[in-house]
Amino acid sequence: MQRKAVRFASGDTSCAAWHYPGSNGGCVIMAGGTSVTKEPASDLFAARFNDAGFAVLAFDHRRFGQSGGAPRQIVRFDEQIADWHAAIEYAAGLPDVDPDRISIWGFSLAGGHVFRVAADHPRLAGAIAQTPLVDARAVAPHAMRSMTPLALVRLLGLGVADLLGGLVGRPPLLVPTAGPRGAVASLTTPDAMDGDLALDPDGRHTDWERTVAARIALQIGGYRPGRHAARIRCPLLVVVCDQDRSALPGPAVRAARDAPRSEVVQLSGSHYAPFLASHEPAVEAEISFLQKHLAPRDAG
């Protein structure tokens, strides 16, 4: 496996990406959720997809990782969706990629993005949403119950201060992306702290900044990308975990039912199980999906 560092334009900046050249013409575009950068988000799955012959384009959303954009660590949903559109356009121009055989892949918050992006790109050959956040309004009550009252009040206060400060040009107020119950963090659900073990078990990703601007606490509740499911025309694979306490499996399964060409794979374990104990069944299901829908035209 060899990969090459590339960049592509998105809006008024550029996104950093890894391009894994493929051998069969198919391509999988990948990104992680919230503040998860391309290496911890995609390395484990990208290698397997590439071994199966697919090209991979794994990228950082703007304002995160090695991508451009300032101020840093701010999640803006419309910007991130625009980054996906730019990634699809860039991938379609790669010499080893058939523009009609591109799939997108995301997990958690980026898994929710998959619904929006797929709905806007009928030319996609497939889309994979792994433990996706498809309806933050449905998930929010559970997330708030996972916080102590004091931590919730402090987080919301920081969110207001961060949002107002941003209007006058102050640097973002950052909070940990995940933390234990009682911490002032973006997410303190029971499985939120599994991220380090799942995504960086060897501590190799020293440049991965595990923080996010506190204003996300005020914005996330209105994000409901699952509402776009009925507009998705490409095949859609939704991977859920029965004990997921961060994104919850129920909203994702319900959203999948609205997509005309969807299939659901339900695995055991919590939010990060596809990177841990349920990795093999997850990656096998996803490769099978890609082989079915990104197959070369002359393969029947």
Secondary structure by P-SEA (a helix, b strand, c coil): cbbbbbbbbcccbbbbbbbbbbcccbbbbbccccccccccccaaaaaaaaaabbbbbbbbccccccccccccccccaaaaaaaaaaaaaaaaacccccccbbbbbbcaaaaaaaaaaaaacccccbbbbcccccccccaaaaaaaaccaaaaaaaaaaaaaaaaaaaaccccccccccccccccccccccccccccccccccccccccccccccccccccccccccccccccccbbbbbbbcccccccaaaaaaaaaaccbbbbbbbccccccccccaaaaaaaaaaaaaaacccccccc
